[in-house]
Amino acid sequence: DAKTTQPNSMESNEEEPVHLPCNHSTISGTDYIHWYRQLPSQGPEYVIHGLTSNVNNRMASLAIAEDRKSSTLILHRATLRDAAVYYCILIPSGTYKYIFGTGTRLKVLA
Amino acid sequence: GAVVSQHPSRVICKSGTSVKIECRSLDFQATTMFWYRQFPKKSLMLMATSNEGSKATYEQGVEKDKFLINHASLTLSTLTVTSAHPEDSSFYICSASGQGAEDTQYFGPGTRLTVL
């Protein structure tokens, strides 16, 4: 199974940008990179996903390295509501299984 | 985005009883639904995958006779925990994908099961 590595925790000040890194050095050519976040006692919430090109949506931006061995989720202006565990997940080629790692717990300081 | 609901949101039951959890896709047809469990401070672990009208596929180590999954329609899947015991207490989360198994999964809010 394709694996991802994320820092256990990060902190950010409110209103400032946050860059959440994810390493996936064993990624295959057709693996999609998905990001989800989970607030306490809730199910994961879809944030964004991409394959090769950078992606933007109303929630965040996804920057994918040229060699695809790493990616970064960018929250442009962190709010207190963005405090959550963020998961970077690779969808293995030809399968559909989401293998959740430990994720990054983001703390947003007022 | 796509909405997935779960019912109940929390349930407390006595040891030895069975509990049914429903998962519904509210605004799309879910060809594939997934069931996960999550222990406190831990990550989600996939339990099983179900396709509408087919038998569920269980992950290694998950007892299919204990965790019965039914996916009778394109909008509803149920997980029944049979003869529940305290060690089955956990947070159960379902997800659904709409356009095939490799499509983005959308997650329900989860069900907190406590077995006394």
Boltz contact constraints between the chains, C-beta under 6 A:
constraints:
  - contact:
      token1: [A, 42]
      token2: [B, 109]
      max_distance: 6.0
  - contact:
      token1: [A, 43]
      token2: [B, 93]
      max_distance: 6.0
  - contact:
      token1: [A, 43]
      token2: [B, 107]
      max_distance: 6.0
  - contact:
      token1: [A, 43]
      token2: [B, 108]
      max_distance: 6.0
  - contact:
      token1: [A, 43]
      token2: [B, 109]
      max_distance: 6.0
  - contact:
      token1: [A, 43]
      token2: [B, 110]
      max_distance: 6.0
  - contact:
      token1: [A, 44]
      token2: [B, 107]
      max_distance: 6.0
  - contact:
      token1: [A, 96]
      token2: [B, 101]
      max_distance: 6.0
  - contact:
      token1: [A, 96]
      token2: [B, 102]
      max_distance: 6.0
  - contact:
      token1: [A, 100]
      token2: [B, 43]
      max_distance: 6.0
  - contact:
      token1: [A, 100]
      token2: [B, 44]
      max_distance: 6.0
  - contact:
      token1: [A, 102]
      token2: [B, 43]
      max_distance: 6.0
